[in-house]
Each structure stands twice: as structure tokens, then as C-alpha cells.
Amino acid sequence: NNNFSPELKDLETKLGRKVPDGLVRSLAGGKRNDKHEKSCHLATCKFCTNSSDFKRLQSKMLFLRQEMANLRAIDVKLMQQLMTINEGIESIRWMIEDKGDVASQDGSLT
């Protein structure tokens, strides 16, 4: 799964954790092996008594998958924003510490 965007690699590096495969798949356009899933649907279809119920269930499952993909995309955007905020806080902290060091050096010279 090294074929994902540099932003996710950057997040992975900063967080020190691997990006979940499901998130990578959903951001890559939902490309995954659906053969097993389709065979499960065919097996389930044998037990369906009403095809309209089955179609309605399939429709709802598709809607849920789309909603989950949207939520994952929002999660990534929020994580990127939080990382940007964190970087800003770190740079401000660094500037304050740097100014504090300069002030303490000036005080020790007098």
C-alpha cells in the first residue's frame, strides 16, 4: 500500500502509525476485491424470499458504503487540519522558547 498520496505518507510519518488499509482503499476510489463480496450476495440471494426486499437491502448497503467513504474523507481532511494546527503551535512554542533563551542570556550578562 505504498501507492497512496504523499499527504497520507506525511500523516503516517508524523503520527508514527500506519494508515489503515480500509482508509487507503476508500481514498483510492474504493478499489478492492469484491469477488468474495459478490459471491456472498449470490449465496444470500438464494435465501431471499422477496427480490424487492433484496434490492432495497442492496441499495441501503450501497448508500452506507458511500457514506462511510465520505466520512473517511472528512476524517482525513480533519486530521490534516489538526496536523497543520499542531505544526503552528510547535513553531510558536519554538519561537517563545528561543526568545526566552535570548532574554535569559541578556539577563546573565548584566
Biotite code that builds the C-alpha atoms (Angstrom):
import biotite.structure as struc

atoms = struc.array([
    struc.Atom([0.000, 0.000, 0.000], chain_id="A", res_id=1, res_name="ASN", atom_name="CA", element="C"),
    struc.Atom([2.838, 2.343, -0.762], chain_id="A", res_id=2, res_name="ASN", atom_name="CA", element="C"),
    struc.Atom([0.937, 3.766, -3.745], chain_id="A", res_id=3, res_name="ASN", atom_name="CA", element="C"),
    struc.Atom([-1.072, 6.354, -1.839], chain_id="A", res_id=4, res_name="PHE", atom_name="CA", element="C"),
    struc.Atom([-0.804, 10.094, -1.692], chain_id="A", res_id=5, res_name="SER", atom_name="CA", element="C"),
    struc.Atom([2.144, 11.951, -0.163], chain_id="A", res_id=6, res_name="PRO", atom_name="CA", element="C"),
    struc.Atom([-0.248, 13.579, 2.326], chain_id="A", res_id=7, res_name="GLU", atom_name="CA", element="C"),
    struc.Atom([-1.092, 10.196, 3.812], chain_id="A", res_id=8, res_name="LEU", atom_name="CA", element="C"),
    struc.Atom([2.591, 9.231, 3.928], chain_id="A", res_id=9, res_name="LYS", atom_name="CA", element="C"),
    struc.Atom([3.260, 12.516, 5.712], chain_id="A", res_id=10, res_name="ASP", atom_name="CA", element="C"),
    struc.Atom([0.491, 11.803, 8.223], chain_id="A", res_id=11, res_name="LEU", atom_name="CA", element="C"),
    struc.Atom([1.847, 8.299, 8.717], chain_id="A", res_id=12, res_name="GLU", atom_name="CA", element="C"),
    struc.Atom([5.311, 9.679, 9.432], chain_id="A", res_id=13, res_name="THR", atom_name="CA", element="C"),
    struc.Atom([4.089, 12.390, 11.809], chain_id="A", res_id=14, res_name="LYS", atom_name="CA", element="C"),
    struc.Atom([1.743, 10.117, 13.727], chain_id="A", res_id=15, res_name="LEU", atom_name="CA", element="C"),
    struc.Atom([4.125, 7.186, 13.782], chain_id="A", res_id=16, res_name="GLY", atom_name="CA", element="C"),
    struc.Atom([1.286, 4.864, 12.812], chain_id="A", res_id=17, res_name="ARG", atom_name="CA", element="C"),
    struc.Atom([0.302, 3.072, 9.632], chain_id="A", res_id=18, res_name="LYS", atom_name="CA", element="C"),
    struc.Atom([-2.744, 4.372, 7.782], chain_id="A", res_id=19, res_name="VAL", atom_name="CA", element="C"),
    struc.Atom([-5.459, 1.669, 7.898], chain_id="A", res_id=20, res_name="PRO", atom_name="CA", element="C"),
    struc.Atom([-5.806, -0.306, 4.661], chain_id="A", res_id=21, res_name="ASP", atom_name="CA", element="C"),
    struc.Atom([-9.541, 0.351, 4.550], chain_id="A", res_id=22, res_name="GLY", atom_name="CA", element="C"),
    struc.Atom([-8.913, 4.090, 4.577], chain_id="A", res_id=23, res_name="LEU", atom_name="CA", element="C"),
    struc.Atom([-6.328, 3.806, 1.809], chain_id="A", res_id=24, res_name="VAL", atom_name="CA", element="C"),
    struc.Atom([-8.742, 1.714, -0.293], chain_id="A", res_id=25, res_name="ARG", atom_name="CA", element="C"),
    struc.Atom([-11.614, 4.129, 0.201], chain_id="A", res_id=26, res_name="SER", atom_name="CA", element="C"),
    struc.Atom([-9.462, 7.110, -0.737], chain_id="A", res_id=27, res_name="LEU", atom_name="CA", element="C"),
    struc.Atom([-8.160, 5.252, -3.780], chain_id="A", res_id=28, res_name="ALA", atom_name="CA", element="C"),
    struc.Atom([-11.677, 5.109, -5.172], chain_id="A", res_id=29, res_name="GLY", atom_name="CA", element="C"),
    struc.Atom([-12.918, 2.021, -3.393], chain_id="A", res_id=30, res_name="GLY", atom_name="CA", element="C"),
    struc.Atom([-10.773, -0.344, -5.421], chain_id="A", res_id=31, res_name="LYS", atom_name="CA", element="C"),
    struc.Atom([-10.841, -3.662, -3.641], chain_id="A", res_id=32, res_name="ARG", atom_name="CA", element="C"),
    struc.Atom([-11.523, -7.268, -4.273], chain_id="A", res_id=33, res_name="ASN", atom_name="CA", element="C"),
    struc.Atom([-15.300, -7.515, -4.489], chain_id="A", res_id=34, res_name="ASP", atom_name="CA", element="C"),
    struc.Atom([-15.369, -11.080, -5.883], chain_id="A", res_id=35, res_name="LYS", atom_name="CA", element="C"),
    struc.Atom([-15.855, -12.562, -2.432], chain_id="A", res_id=36, res_name="HIS", atom_name="CA", element="C"),
    struc.Atom([-18.480, -9.969, -1.625], chain_id="A", res_id=37, res_name="GLU", atom_name="CA", element="C"),
    struc.Atom([-20.399, -10.699, -4.848], chain_id="A", res_id=38, res_name="LYS", atom_name="CA", element="C"),
    struc.Atom([-20.340, -14.434, -4.175], chain_id="A", res_id=39, res_name="SER", atom_name="CA", element="C"),
    struc.Atom([-21.734, -13.745, -0.703], chain_id="A", res_id=40, res_name="CYS", atom_name="CA", element="C"),
    struc.Atom([-24.537, -11.707, -2.265], chain_id="A", res_id=41, res_name="HIS", atom_name="CA", element="C"),
    struc.Atom([-25.340, -14.569, -4.646], chain_id="A", res_id=42, res_name="LEU", atom_name="CA", element="C"),
    struc.Atom([-25.440, -17.020, -1.761], chain_id="A", res_id=43, res_name="ALA", atom_name="CA", element="C"),
    struc.Atom([-27.624, -14.644, 0.226], chain_id="A", res_id=44, res_name="THR", atom_name="CA", element="C"),
    struc.Atom([-29.936, -14.233, -2.744], chain_id="A", res_id=45, res_name="CYS", atom_name="CA", element="C"),
    struc.Atom([-30.846, -17.934, -2.527], chain_id="A", res_id=46, res_name="LYS", atom_name="CA", element="C"),
    struc.Atom([-32.322, -17.252, 0.889], chain_id="A", res_id=47, res_name="PHE", atom_name="CA", element="C"),
    struc.Atom([-34.218, -14.124, -0.158], chain_id="A", res_id=48, res_name="CYS", atom_name="CA", element="C"),
    struc.Atom([-37.924, -14.646, -0.376], chain_id="A", res_id=49, res_name="THR", atom_name="CA", element="C"),
    struc.Atom([-38.678, -11.308, -1.960], chain_id="A", res_id=50, res_name="ASN", atom_name="CA", element="C"),
    struc.Atom([-36.399, -9.814, -4.605], chain_id="A", res_id=51, res_name="SER", atom_name="CA", element="C"),
    struc.Atom([-37.648, -6.285, -3.908], chain_id="A", res_id=52, res_name="SER", atom_name="CA", element="C"),
    struc.Atom([-36.513, -6.654, -0.285], chain_id="A", res_id=53, res_name="ASP", atom_name="CA", element="C"),
    struc.Atom([-33.127, -7.809, -1.506], chain_id="A", res_id=54, res_name="PHE", atom_name="CA", element="C"),
    struc.Atom([-32.820, -4.890, -3.924], chain_id="A", res_id=55, res_name="LYS", atom_name="CA", element="C"),
    struc.Atom([-33.795, -2.461, -1.198], chain_id="A", res_id=56, res_name="ARG", atom_name="CA", element="C"),
    struc.Atom([-31.186, -4.008, 1.103], chain_id="A", res_id=57, res_name="LEU", atom_name="CA", element="C"),
    struc.Atom([-28.540, -3.736, -1.613], chain_id="A", res_id=58, res_name="GLN", atom_name="CA", element="C"),
    struc.Atom([-29.470, -0.104, -2.175], chain_id="A", res_id=59, res_name="SER", atom_name="CA", element="C"),
    struc.Atom([-29.176, 0.680, 1.528], chain_id="A", res_id=60, res_name="LYS", atom_name="CA", element="C"),
    struc.Atom([-25.825, -1.111, 1.752], chain_id="A", res_id=61, res_name="MET", atom_name="CA", element="C"),
    struc.Atom([-24.501, 0.875, -1.203], chain_id="A", res_id=62, res_name="LEU", atom_name="CA", element="C"),
    struc.Atom([-25.679, 4.093, 0.420], chain_id="A", res_id=63, res_name="PHE", atom_name="CA", element="C"),
    struc.Atom([-23.938, 3.135, 3.680], chain_id="A", res_id=64, res_name="LEU", atom_name="CA", element="C"),
    struc.Atom([-20.700, 2.354, 1.826], chain_id="A", res_id=65, res_name="ARG", atom_name="CA", element="C"),
    struc.Atom([-20.817, 5.757, 0.147], chain_id="A", res_id=66, res_name="GLN", atom_name="CA", element="C"),
    struc.Atom([-21.493, 7.472, 3.465], chain_id="A", res_id=67, res_name="GLU", atom_name="CA", element="C"),
    struc.Atom([-18.594, 5.619, 5.094], chain_id="A", res_id=68, res_name="MET", atom_name="CA", element="C"),
    struc.Atom([-16.271, 6.684, 2.270], chain_id="A", res_id=69, res_name="ALA", atom_name="CA", element="C"),
    struc.Atom([-17.413, 10.294, 2.702], chain_id="A", res_id=70, res_name="ASN", atom_name="CA", element="C"),
    struc.Atom([-16.839, 10.109, 6.454], chain_id="A", res_id=71, res_name="LEU", atom_name="CA", element="C"),
    struc.Atom([-13.353, 8.689, 5.921], chain_id="A", res_id=72, res_name="ARG", atom_name="CA", element="C"),
    struc.Atom([-12.529, 11.533, 3.536], chain_id="A", res_id=73, res_name="ALA", atom_name="CA", element="C"),
    struc.Atom([-13.749, 14.040, 6.130], chain_id="A", res_id=74, res_name="ILE", atom_name="CA", element="C"),
    struc.Atom([-11.617, 12.285, 8.768], chain_id="A", res_id=75, res_name="ASP", atom_name="CA", element="C"),
    struc.Atom([-8.529, 12.686, 6.593], chain_id="A", res_id=76, res_name="VAL", atom_name="CA", element="C"),
    struc.Atom([-9.260, 16.375, 5.990], chain_id="A", res_id=77, res_name="LYS", atom_name="CA", element="C"),
    struc.Atom([-9.763, 16.953, 9.706], chain_id="A", res_id=78, res_name="LEU", atom_name="CA", element="C"),
    struc.Atom([-6.541, 15.105, 10.505], chain_id="A", res_id=79, res_name="MET", atom_name="CA", element="C"),
    struc.Atom([-4.660, 17.265, 8.008], chain_id="A", res_id=80, res_name="GLN", atom_name="CA", element="C"),
    struc.Atom([-6.107, 20.412, 9.578], chain_id="A", res_id=81, res_name="GLN", atom_name="CA", element="C"),
    struc.Atom([-5.176, 19.204, 13.055], chain_id="A", res_id=82, res_name="LEU", atom_name="CA", element="C"),
    struc.Atom([-1.641, 18.445, 11.889], chain_id="A", res_id=83, res_name="MET", atom_name="CA", element="C"),
    struc.Atom([-1.378, 21.969, 10.439], chain_id="A", res_id=84, res_name="THR", atom_name="CA", element="C"),
    struc.Atom([-2.624, 23.478, 13.703], chain_id="A", res_id=85, res_name="ILE", atom_name="CA", element="C"),
    struc.Atom([-0.154, 21.329, 15.635], chain_id="A", res_id=86, res_name="ASN", atom_name="CA", element="C"),
    struc.Atom([2.714, 22.488, 13.416], chain_id="A", res_id=87, res_name="GLU", atom_name="CA", element="C"),
    struc.Atom([1.690, 26.113, 14.029], chain_id="A", res_id=88, res_name="GLY", atom_name="CA", element="C"),
    struc.Atom([1.593, 25.565, 17.785], chain_id="A", res_id=89, res_name="ILE", atom_name="CA", element="C"),
    struc.Atom([5.003, 23.887, 17.686], chain_id="A", res_id=90, res_name="GLU", atom_name="CA", element="C"),
    struc.Atom([6.528, 26.766, 15.715], chain_id="A", res_id=91, res_name="SER", atom_name="CA", element="C"),
    struc.Atom([5.069, 29.335, 18.145], chain_id="A", res_id=92, res_name="ILE", atom_name="CA", element="C"),
    struc.Atom([6.378, 27.299, 21.082], chain_id="A", res_id=93, res_name="ARG", atom_name="CA", element="C"),
    struc.Atom([9.803, 27.186, 19.449], chain_id="A", res_id=94, res_name="TRP", atom_name="CA", element="C"),
    struc.Atom([9.772, 30.975, 18.936], chain_id="A", res_id=95, res_name="MET", atom_name="CA", element="C"),
    struc.Atom([8.757, 31.591, 22.569], chain_id="A", res_id=96, res_name="ILE", atom_name="CA", element="C"),
    struc.Atom([11.456, 29.243, 23.866], chain_id="A", res_id=97, res_name="GLU", atom_name="CA", element="C"),
    struc.Atom([14.005, 30.858, 21.559], chain_id="A", res_id=98, res_name="ASP", atom_name="CA", element="C"),
    struc.Atom([13.087, 34.359, 22.817], chain_id="A", res_id=99, res_name="LYS", atom_name="CA", element="C"),
    struc.Atom([13.213, 33.085, 26.398], chain_id="A", res_id=100, res_name="GLY", atom_name="CA", element="C"),
    struc.Atom([16.733, 31.762, 25.872], chain_id="A", res_id=101, res_name="ASP", atom_name="CA", element="C"),
    struc.Atom([17.856, 35.110, 24.417], chain_id="A", res_id=102, res_name="VAL", atom_name="CA", element="C"),
    struc.Atom([16.288, 37.025, 27.334], chain_id="A", res_id=103, res_name="ALA", atom_name="CA", element="C"),
    struc.Atom([17.958, 34.782, 29.922], chain_id="A", res_id=104, res_name="SER", atom_name="CA", element="C"),
    struc.Atom([21.320, 35.216, 28.199], chain_id="A", res_id=105, res_name="GLN", atom_name="CA", element="C"),
    struc.Atom([20.879, 39.011, 28.217], chain_id="A", res_id=106, res_name="ASP", atom_name="CA", element="C"),
    struc.Atom([19.999, 38.917, 31.908], chain_id="A", res_id=107, res_name="GLY", atom_name="CA", element="C"),
    struc.Atom([23.081, 36.924, 32.824], chain_id="A", res_id=108, res_name="SER", atom_name="CA", element="C"),
    struc.Atom([25.402, 39.421, 31.093], chain_id="A", res_id=109, res_name="LEU", atom_name="CA", element="C"),
    struc.Atom([24.355, 42.381, 33.259], chain_id="A", res_id=110, res_name="THR", atom_name="CA", element="C"),
])
